[in-house]
Amino acid sequence: MSAQALVDTARTLVADDKGLLAMDESNGTCNKRFAKEGIPQTVEARRAYREVILTTPGLGACISGAILYDETIRQQKKDGTPFVKVLADAGVIPGIKVDEGAKDLAGHPGEKVTEGLDGLRDRLQEYFQMGARFAKWRAVIALGEGIPSRGCIEANAQALARYAALCQETGLVPVVEPEVLMDGDHTLERCRAVTEEVLRRVFDQLYMQRVMLEGMILKPNMVLPGLTCIKQETVYEVADATVKCLLRVVPAAVPGIAFLSGGQSGELASARLNAMNIRFKAAGSRPPWALTFSFARAIQQPALEIWKGEQSNLPAAQNALYHRARCNTAARRGEYSAAMEAT
Ligand code: 13P
């Protein structure tokens, strides 16, 4: 696989004001979300739900790539059409989550390290054969009293870099996701400082593992106050803190930064992404990288709540999904507004 093919895929993933749709919930996470809505936690229900998402009319106008889960990439529509073909026909690049989850980090109470490097080369090759052209690996960094530790940050940064190098060797664009969690009462400033430190370590490790920055996407958290912090900054304060942090640490060679939503509401995630893009627009400039989205909950949640496992709810669920996708493409252009939510 040529380096140029990786660069082309990475650029396509962030082109034309589109973004990524994360629909790679593990079976455990998907089942938990189904349970809340009273949806049966079965293989067939998960397949049917993913069919609702993937057959949403107009999806390809807003979404450049969809991140699938191991179970999903092997599934088909009810009529037998493989999901990978459904995506390709819609002009959406298939991607795949390849980490095996965050596990307790030995000797570090309250901290996790993401596993999945063993046998990864073979798994990546299989996914490539199946049609995937990009991959995702998520590391989680918790904030709290005395954490994150240096050991946790380094272990996760190194795993991310080794994953990314293996992806590029196989011809898959790595989406590198170090997520500083929103849980806690920490301030926005603490989140900014930790996010900056984590990203520095991640880019050090990417350099050490010889990852080609032009052929990857960064998927970070936005810089936010903790969920239970008393002071909740405005959309523009969040946007400014996030952009300032990223400008310091993300090399301009990286084609795109695609944020995770991390538990923000769909509306807030759109508004904050919009504010970041507006800042550059207002200054008559452009960020060095595309600032886009790779949301799961902030795109899917309303659709899931409407669908509830009922075929009769499919059109309304797909409308809700398309609406959130459209709001986020507007946010990329700095053209999102609360008025869009009323349409
Ligand atoms: P959220 O947007 O729901 O945070 O999910 C993004 C993701 O891919 C988590 O790994």
Residues whose N, C-alpha, C, O or C-beta is under 5 A from the ligand:
A	BS01	13P	A22 R138 L260 S261 G262 G263 S294 F295 A296 R297 A298
